[in-house]
């Protein structure tokens, strides 16, 4: 249901956050990172730099394969 809601309303930050949390709870790490990445982009686009910073830090803590790219992004925020 959350996946469909995100598909229908891709600009809703709260939906991405809830879907990411659901994926984390289900131990679906890659999907969670994808949703958190989308959330971070929306936060940056909306001017919520501090929230985006926290989101990117959380992604880094999940040790994604491309962690260096997230670290570079974090240094630019």
Secondary structure as UniProt FT lines:
FT   HELIX           2..8
FT   TURN            10..11
FT   HELIX           13..25
FT   TURN            26..27
FT   HELIX           29..45
FT   TURN            46..47
FT   HELIX           49..61
FT   TURN            62..63
FT   TURN            65..66
FT   HELIX           67..76
//
